[in-house]
Amino acid sequence: MDQNIRIIAADVHAAEAQGANVLQLANDADPLEISVDGVDRIELNFPKFTDGRAYSQAMLLRRRLGFRGDIRATGDVLIDQLVQMQRTGFSSAVLRADKDVAEAKRQFERFPAYYQGDAVTAHPHFNRAA
């Protein structure tokens, strides 16, 4: 499996310009009630490691709204969350400041393939193999 999620160090994210085409979506917001017209990046926040609402928001944005722009994870983003983030539709993630980007990239080598479909690959493995 190719690593499609862009892993960003916290200091690099802070230095990037926040353009008008960036939407920061609150955790309690319903993605189906917003307009994504003209939006290039949607930032979904993980206020703490145990709050997974942003996974559902990302999946809705990719699958139901067909959003093709950057969906970025921010907040309390840890290395062991990255694979699931990619599978639910995130295209970039800002690691918590105390985490190492090189170590995070190795996480994707540990999980080379999946049987189930997800936001990135809709069909399950048995359906793709035919």
mmCIF file of the C-alpha atoms, coordinates in Angstrom:
data_MODEL
# 
_entry.id   MODEL 
# 
loop_
_atom_site.group_PDB 
_atom_site.id 
_atom_site.type_symbol 
_atom_site.label_atom_id 
_atom_site.label_alt_id 
_atom_site.label_comp_id 
_atom_site.label_asym_id 
_atom_site.label_entity_id 
_atom_site.label_seq_id 
_atom_site.pdbx_PDB_ins_code 
_atom_site.Cartn_x 
_atom_site.Cartn_y 
_atom_site.Cartn_z 
_atom_site.occupancy 
_atom_site.B_iso_or_equiv 
_atom_site.pdbx_formal_charge 
_atom_site.auth_seq_id 
_atom_site.auth_comp_id 
_atom_site.auth_asym_id 
_atom_site.auth_atom_id 
_atom_site.pdbx_PDB_model_num 
ATOM 1   C CA . MET A 1 1   ? 0.000   0.000   0.000  1.00 0.00 ? 1   MET A CA 1 
ATOM 2   C CA . ASP A 1 2   ? 1.384   3.392   -0.938 1.00 0.00 ? 2   ASP A CA 1 
ATOM 3   C CA . GLN A 1 3   ? 1.493   6.018   1.738  1.00 0.00 ? 3   GLN A CA 1 
ATOM 4   C CA . ASN A 1 4   ? -0.930  8.667   0.533  1.00 0.00 ? 4   ASN A CA 1 
ATOM 5   C CA . ILE A 1 5   ? -1.226  10.689  3.728  1.00 0.00 ? 5   ILE A CA 1 
ATOM 6   C CA . ARG A 1 6   ? 1.177   13.606  4.054  1.00 0.00 ? 6   ARG A CA 1 
ATOM 7   C CA . ILE A 1 7   ? 2.711   13.724  7.526  1.00 0.00 ? 7   ILE A CA 1 
ATOM 8   C CA . ILE A 1 8   ? 3.502   17.253  8.674  1.00 0.00 ? 8   ILE A CA 1 
ATOM 9   C CA . ALA A 1 9   ? 5.561   18.368  11.649 1.00 0.00 ? 9   ALA A CA 1 
ATOM 10  C CA . ALA A 1 10  ? 3.754   20.771  13.982 1.00 0.00 ? 10  ALA A CA 1 
ATOM 11  C CA . ASP A 1 11  ? 6.239   23.600  13.356 1.00 0.00 ? 11  ASP A CA 1 
ATOM 12  C CA . VAL A 1 12  ? 5.865   23.270  9.570  1.00 0.00 ? 12  VAL A CA 1 
ATOM 13  C CA . HIS A 1 13  ? 2.077   23.451  9.822  1.00 0.00 ? 13  HIS A CA 1 
ATOM 14  C CA . ALA A 1 14  ? 2.306   26.548  12.030 1.00 0.00 ? 14  ALA A CA 1 
ATOM 15  C CA . ALA A 1 15  ? 4.528   28.238  9.450  1.00 0.00 ? 15  ALA A CA 1 
ATOM 16  C CA . GLU A 1 16  ? 2.143   27.581  6.526  1.00 0.00 ? 16  GLU A CA 1 
ATOM 17  C CA . ALA A 1 17  ? -0.079  30.431  5.446  1.00 0.00 ? 17  ALA A CA 1 
ATOM 18  C CA . GLN A 1 18  ? -3.737  29.955  6.315  1.00 0.00 ? 18  GLN A CA 1 
ATOM 19  C CA . GLY A 1 19  ? -5.521  30.924  3.099  1.00 0.00 ? 19  GLY A CA 1 
ATOM 20  C CA . ALA A 1 20  ? -9.178  31.821  2.598  1.00 0.00 ? 20  ALA A CA 1 
ATOM 21  C CA . ASN A 1 21  ? -9.728  28.413  1.006  1.00 0.00 ? 21  ASN A CA 1 
ATOM 22  C CA . VAL A 1 22  ? -9.156  26.570  4.328  1.00 0.00 ? 22  VAL A CA 1 
ATOM 23  C CA . LEU A 1 23  ? -12.162 25.514  6.385  1.00 0.00 ? 23  LEU A CA 1 
ATOM 24  C CA . GLN A 1 24  ? -11.703 24.530  10.024 1.00 0.00 ? 24  GLN A CA 1 
ATOM 25  C CA . LEU A 1 25  ? -14.614 22.283  10.926 1.00 0.00 ? 25  LEU A CA 1 
ATOM 26  C CA . ALA A 1 26  ? -15.641 21.937  14.570 1.00 0.00 ? 26  ALA A CA 1 
ATOM 27  C CA . ASN A 1 27  ? -15.966 18.415  15.984 1.00 0.00 ? 27  ASN A CA 1 
ATOM 28  C CA . ASP A 1 28  ? -19.689 18.800  16.578 1.00 0.00 ? 28  ASP A CA 1 
ATOM 29  C CA . ALA A 1 29  ? -20.410 20.136  13.073 1.00 0.00 ? 29  ALA A CA 1 
ATOM 30  C CA . ASP A 1 30  ? -22.265 17.981  10.570 1.00 0.00 ? 30  ASP A CA 1 
ATOM 31  C CA . PRO A 1 31  ? -20.222 17.875  7.336  1.00 0.00 ? 31  PRO A CA 1 
ATOM 32  C CA . LEU A 1 32  ? -23.403 17.205  5.370  1.00 0.00 ? 32  LEU A CA 1 
ATOM 33  C CA . GLU A 1 33  ? -24.731 20.646  6.346  1.00 0.00 ? 33  GLU A CA 1 
ATOM 34  C CA . ILE A 1 34  ? -21.795 22.667  5.004  1.00 0.00 ? 34  ILE A CA 1 
ATOM 35  C CA . SER A 1 35  ? -20.817 23.783  1.535  1.00 0.00 ? 35  SER A CA 1 
ATOM 36  C CA . VAL A 1 36  ? -17.380 22.736  0.340  1.00 0.00 ? 36  VAL A CA 1 
ATOM 37  C CA . ASP A 1 37  ? -17.543 24.788  -2.863 1.00 0.00 ? 37  ASP A CA 1 
ATOM 38  C CA . GLY A 1 38  ? -14.248 26.610  -3.350 1.00 0.00 ? 38  GLY A CA 1 
ATOM 39  C CA . VAL A 1 39  ? -12.626 24.923  -0.343 1.00 0.00 ? 39  VAL A CA 1 
ATOM 40  C CA . ASP A 1 40  ? -9.174  23.448  -0.943 1.00 0.00 ? 40  ASP A CA 1 
ATOM 41  C CA . ARG A 1 41  ? -8.467  22.132  2.560  1.00 0.00 ? 41  ARG A CA 1 
ATOM 42  C CA . ILE A 1 42  ? -10.650 21.128  5.488  1.00 0.00 ? 42  ILE A CA 1 
ATOM 43  C CA . GLU A 1 43  ? -8.998  20.875  8.884  1.00 0.00 ? 43  GLU A CA 1 
ATOM 44  C CA . LEU A 1 44  ? -10.553 18.438  11.341 1.00 0.00 ? 44  LEU A CA 1 
ATOM 45  C CA . ASN A 1 45  ? -9.415  18.666  14.935 1.00 0.00 ? 45  ASN A CA 1 
ATOM 46  C CA . PHE A 1 46  ? -8.661  15.889  17.406 1.00 0.00 ? 46  PHE A CA 1 
ATOM 47  C CA . PRO A 1 47  ? -8.934  17.800  20.709 1.00 0.00 ? 47  PRO A CA 1 
ATOM 48  C CA . LYS A 1 48  ? -7.700  14.691  22.522 1.00 0.00 ? 48  LYS A CA 1 
ATOM 49  C CA . PHE A 1 49  ? -6.506  11.265  21.455 1.00 0.00 ? 49  PHE A CA 1 
ATOM 50  C CA . THR A 1 50  ? -9.722  9.528   22.546 1.00 0.00 ? 50  THR A CA 1 
ATOM 51  C CA . ASP A 1 51  ? -12.070 11.808  20.560 1.00 0.00 ? 51  ASP A CA 1 
ATOM 52  C CA . GLY A 1 52  ? -12.738 10.077  17.233 1.00 0.00 ? 52  GLY A CA 1 
ATOM 53  C CA . ARG A 1 53  ? -15.494 12.259  15.769 1.00 0.00 ? 53  ARG A CA 1 
ATOM 54  C CA . ALA A 1 54  ? -13.131 13.599  13.102 1.00 0.00 ? 54  ALA A CA 1 
ATOM 55  C CA . TYR A 1 55  ? -12.807 10.080  11.607 1.00 0.00 ? 55  TYR A CA 1 
ATOM 56  C CA . SER A 1 56  ? -16.541 10.071  10.892 1.00 0.00 ? 56  SER A CA 1 
ATOM 57  C CA . GLN A 1 57  ? -16.417 13.606  9.529  1.00 0.00 ? 57  GLN A CA 1 
ATOM 58  C CA . ALA A 1 58  ? -13.593 12.677  7.138  1.00 0.00 ? 58  ALA A CA 1 
ATOM 59  C CA . MET A 1 59  ? -15.459 9.605   5.900  1.00 0.00 ? 59  MET A CA 1 
ATOM 60  C CA . LEU A 1 60  ? -18.604 11.679  5.254  1.00 0.00 ? 60  LEU A CA 1 
ATOM 61  C CA . LEU A 1 61  ? -16.607 14.339  3.417  1.00 0.00 ? 61  LEU A CA 1 
ATOM 62  C CA . ARG A 1 62  ? -14.941 11.768  1.138  1.00 0.00 ? 62  ARG A CA 1 
ATOM 63  C CA . ARG A 1 63  ? -17.763 9.288   0.572  1.00 0.00 ? 63  ARG A CA 1 
ATOM 64  C CA . ARG A 1 64  ? -20.981 11.293  0.692  1.00 0.00 ? 64  ARG A CA 1 
ATOM 65  C CA . LEU A 1 65  ? -19.837 14.748  -0.368 1.00 0.00 ? 65  LEU A CA 1 
ATOM 66  C CA . GLY A 1 66  ? -17.111 13.542  -2.747 1.00 0.00 ? 66  GLY A CA 1 
ATOM 67  C CA . PHE A 1 67  ? -14.655 16.135  -1.433 1.00 0.00 ? 67  PHE A CA 1 
ATOM 68  C CA . ARG A 1 68  ? -11.367 15.766  -3.328 1.00 0.00 ? 68  ARG A CA 1 
ATOM 69  C CA . GLY A 1 69  ? -9.312  18.443  -1.560 1.00 0.00 ? 69  GLY A CA 1 
ATOM 70  C CA . ASP A 1 70  ? -6.984  18.067  1.400  1.00 0.00 ? 70  ASP A CA 1 
ATOM 71  C CA . ILE A 1 71  ? -8.541  16.798  4.627  1.00 0.00 ? 71  ILE A CA 1 
ATOM 72  C CA . ARG A 1 72  ? -6.034  17.570  7.375  1.00 0.00 ? 72  ARG A CA 1 
ATOM 73  C CA . ALA A 1 73  ? -5.938  16.154  10.912 1.00 0.00 ? 73  ALA A CA 1 
ATOM 74  C CA . THR A 1 74  ? -4.847  18.614  13.577 1.00 0.00 ? 74  THR A CA 1 
ATOM 75  C CA . GLY A 1 75  ? -4.682  18.588  17.364 1.00 0.00 ? 75  GLY A CA 1 
ATOM 76  C CA . ASP A 1 76  ? -3.681  15.589  19.463 1.00 0.00 ? 76  ASP A CA 1 
ATOM 77  C CA . VAL A 1 77  ? -2.467  13.494  16.506 1.00 0.00 ? 77  VAL A CA 1 
ATOM 78  C CA . LEU A 1 78  ? -0.383  10.477  17.466 1.00 0.00 ? 78  LEU A CA 1 
ATOM 79  C CA . ILE A 1 79  ? 1.504   8.005   15.292 1.00 0.00 ? 79  ILE A CA 1 
ATOM 80  C CA . ASP A 1 80  ? -0.799  5.044   15.896 1.00 0.00 ? 80  ASP A CA 1 
ATOM 81  C CA . GLN A 1 81  ? -3.769  7.019   14.528 1.00 0.00 ? 81  GLN A CA 1 
ATOM 82  C CA . LEU A 1 82  ? -2.256  7.688   11.095 1.00 0.00 ? 82  LEU A CA 1 
ATOM 83  C CA . VAL A 1 83  ? -3.202  4.474   9.306  1.00 0.00 ? 83  VAL A CA 1 
ATOM 84  C CA . GLN A 1 84  ? -6.834  4.765   10.365 1.00 0.00 ? 84  GLN A CA 1 
ATOM 85  C CA . MET A 1 85  ? -6.804  8.434   9.385  1.00 0.00 ? 85  MET A CA 1 
ATOM 86  C CA . GLN A 1 86  ? -5.683  7.534   5.886  1.00 0.00 ? 86  GLN A CA 1 
ATOM 87  C CA . ARG A 1 87  ? -8.310  4.810   5.618  1.00 0.00 ? 87  ARG A CA 1 
ATOM 88  C CA . THR A 1 88  ? -11.111 7.194   6.610  1.00 0.00 ? 88  THR A CA 1 
ATOM 89  C CA . GLY A 1 89  ? -10.136 9.864   4.084  1.00 0.00 ? 89  GLY A CA 1 
ATOM 90  C CA . PHE A 1 90  ? -7.508  12.125  5.612  1.00 0.00 ? 90  PHE A CA 1 
ATOM 91  C CA . SER A 1 91  ? -4.846  13.222  3.128  1.00 0.00 ? 91  SER A CA 1 
ATOM 92  C CA . SER A 1 92  ? -2.562  15.016  5.602  1.00 0.00 ? 92  SER A CA 1 
ATOM 93  C CA . ALA A 1 93  ? -1.931  15.002  9.345  1.00 0.00 ? 93  ALA A CA 1 
ATOM 94  C CA . VAL A 1 94  ? -0.094  17.380  11.648 1.00 0.00 ? 94  VAL A CA 1 
ATOM 95  C CA . LEU A 1 95  ? 1.744   15.345  14.261 1.00 0.00 ? 95  LEU A CA 1 
ATOM 96  C CA . ARG A 1 96  ? 1.778   16.452  17.852 1.00 0.00 ? 96  ARG A CA 1 
ATOM 97  C CA . ALA A 1 97  ? 4.969   18.441  18.505 1.00 0.00 ? 97  ALA A CA 1 
ATOM 98  C CA . ASP A 1 98  ? 6.627   15.690  20.573 1.00 0.00 ? 98  ASP A CA 1 
ATOM 99  C CA . LYS A 1 99  ? 6.283   13.039  17.822 1.00 0.00 ? 99  LYS A CA 1 
ATOM 100 C CA . ASP A 1 100 ? 8.858   12.153  15.146 1.00 0.00 ? 100 ASP A CA 1 
ATOM 101 C CA . VAL A 1 101 ? 7.855   12.381  11.468 1.00 0.00 ? 101 VAL A CA 1 
ATOM 102 C CA . ALA A 1 102 ? 10.342  9.669   10.372 1.00 0.00 ? 102 ALA A CA 1 
ATOM 103 C CA . GLU A 1 103 ? 8.946   7.246   12.947 1.00 0.00 ? 103 GLU A CA 1 
ATOM 104 C CA . ALA A 1 104 ? 5.419   8.068   11.821 1.00 0.00 ? 104 ALA A CA 1 
ATOM 105 C CA . LYS A 1 105 ? 6.202   7.218   8.193  1.00 0.00 ? 105 LYS A CA 1 
ATOM 106 C CA . ARG A 1 106 ? 7.379   3.749   9.238  1.00 0.00 ? 106 ARG A CA 1 
ATOM 107 C CA . GLN A 1 107 ? 3.899   3.023   10.589 1.00 0.00 ? 107 GLN A CA 1 
ATOM 108 C CA . PHE A 1 108 ? 2.657   2.445   7.039  1.00 0.00 ? 108 PHE A CA 1 
ATOM 109 C CA . GLU A 1 109 ? 5.226   -0.315  6.431  1.00 0.00 ? 109 GLU A CA 1 
ATOM 110 C CA . ARG A 1 110 ? 3.632   -2.328  9.250  1.00 0.00 ? 110 ARG A CA 1 
ATOM 111 C CA . PHE A 1 111 ? 0.257   -2.558  7.492  1.00 0.00 ? 111 PHE A CA 1 
ATOM 112 C CA . PRO A 1 112 ? 0.789   -3.221  3.758  1.00 0.00 ? 112 PRO A CA 1 
ATOM 113 C CA . ALA A 1 113 ? -2.787  -4.244  2.829  1.00 0.00 ? 113 ALA A CA 1 
ATOM 114 C CA . TYR A 1 114 ? -6.350  -4.586  4.109  1.00 0.00 ? 114 TYR A CA 1 
ATOM 115 C CA . TYR A 1 115 ? -9.212  -6.957  3.425  1.00 0.00 ? 115 TYR A CA 1 
ATOM 116 C CA . GLN A 1 116 ? -11.930 -4.328  3.915  1.00 0.00 ? 116 GLN A CA 1 
ATOM 117 C CA . GLY A 1 117 ? -12.762 -1.399  1.694  1.00 0.00 ? 117 GLY A CA 1 
ATOM 118 C CA . ASP A 1 118 ? -12.387 2.124   3.047  1.00 0.00 ? 118 ASP A CA 1 
ATOM 119 C CA . ALA A 1 119 ? -12.596 5.773   1.988  1.00 0.00 ? 119 ALA A CA 1 
ATOM 120 C CA . VAL A 1 120 ? -9.510  5.421   -0.203 1.00 0.00 ? 120 VAL A CA 1 
ATOM 121 C CA . THR A 1 121 ? -10.257 2.025   -1.787 1.00 0.00 ? 121 THR A CA 1 
ATOM 122 C CA . ALA A 1 122 ? -13.988 1.362   -1.812 1.00 0.00 ? 122 ALA A CA 1 
ATOM 123 C CA . HIS A 1 123 ? -13.931 -2.313  -2.785 1.00 0.00 ? 123 HIS A CA 1 
ATOM 124 C CA . PRO A 1 124 ? -12.839 -5.130  -0.442 1.00 0.00 ? 124 PRO A CA 1 
ATOM 125 C CA . HIS A 1 125 ? -9.723  -7.149  -1.288 1.00 0.00 ? 125 HIS A CA 1 
ATOM 126 C CA . PHE A 1 126 ? -11.582 -10.175 -2.680 1.00 0.00 ? 126 PHE A CA 1 
ATOM 127 C CA . ASN A 1 127 ? -13.420 -7.897  -5.106 1.00 0.00 ? 127 ASN A CA 1 
ATOM 128 C CA . ARG A 1 128 ? -10.204 -6.155  -6.226 1.00 0.00 ? 128 ARG A CA 1 
ATOM 129 C CA . ALA A 1 129 ? -8.301  -9.411  -6.751 1.00 0.00 ? 129 ALA A CA 1 
ATOM 130 C CA . ALA A 1 130 ? -10.626 -10.634 -9.496 1.00 0.00 ? 130 ALA A CA 1 
# 
